[in-house]
Amino acid sequence: MRLDQALQQRGLVASRSAASRLIQAGAVSVDGKPATKASVEVFEQSSIELSPSPETEFVSRAGAKLAGVFRARPELNAQGYWVDFGQSTGGFTDCLLRQGAERVLGFDVGHKQLSTKLREDSRVCCVEACNLRTPWPVTRRIDPIEQSDMQTLRIIDRDEQLDMQMQLADLSSFDDQWPKAGAHGVVIDVSFIALSYVMPQAIQCIRPGGCCIALIKPQFELGADPVLRKRWFKDGLVHESTKLQAMLEDLVAPFKNMGLDFDVNRDVLASVLPGTSGNQEYFLLARRNRPIQAPPTTSSNTQRPMKNIPQPRSDP
């Protein structure tokens, strides 16, 4: 059997692609010897070990990205109740729990992706098959998934379109322990859609003064315009840093009209790890400090250029 297949079969990684990343990072050894290729043949009696690395510290490498934010901003407090938008395997959730979160309610469009470790954690509630673009309330009823634990829920699609209500979302129908005041914070990690599609719903989960930590993935924010993608991308990577900074400014500016407070020059941090395709990613750190307003059709506000994007420290 191939090494990458064996890693997945033994439950050491969530996917073969994750196994390949570990092997490339030099974090895998077979029978005491470092493995360099995913195609290496291993046997049932072979011993496979993972060495400590950003790829193995959390249930997914996303946890190492978020941990970099907490190292760079030690004043951030992860205690309390949090919402994880785009929970997937649970890297952000894993990091939040280690940082002291009391409970995490996660939403994801997929299903059965959350790691077994987190699925069995009483502090974690996972809502699956959820279209995060859908304004709250997202459903009228919830059904438990087959014979899995009651912490995991699947949202039943709505049969009618509901207008977005710009107020604090009541998530107690998903989690009976949810506080009426709202979440202390929300983390966002979504792919293949822009943040603007999910940010209004995410903000509605946060209590006034609560924290929003959103991962910005440039390749999904630049849109599908073939001219722009040809100009800004090369081999799938963003390659014009000046345009990238302008894009980041334009991207985060509208979020202020949704009730978030941040300084574009101070509160955009480079991720300590790149995306899986090699793109540099960024975190927006913000707080909800006023009621949500409908976003304007045009923006007259101009943000100052980000001369230096702060780089999180990579050491603990």
PyMOL commands that set and color helices and strands:
alter all, ss='L'
color gray80, all
select helices_A, chain A and resi 3-9+16-24+61-72+91-98+116-119+195-197+199-203+218-221+226-232+241-258
alter helices_A, ss='H'
color red, helices_A
select strands_A, chain A and resi 28-30+33-34+48-50+80-85+101-107+124-128+142-144+152-155+183-188+206-216+233-234+237-238+260-261+268-270+282-288
alter strands_A, ss='S'
color yellow, strands_A
deselect
rebuild
show_as cartoon
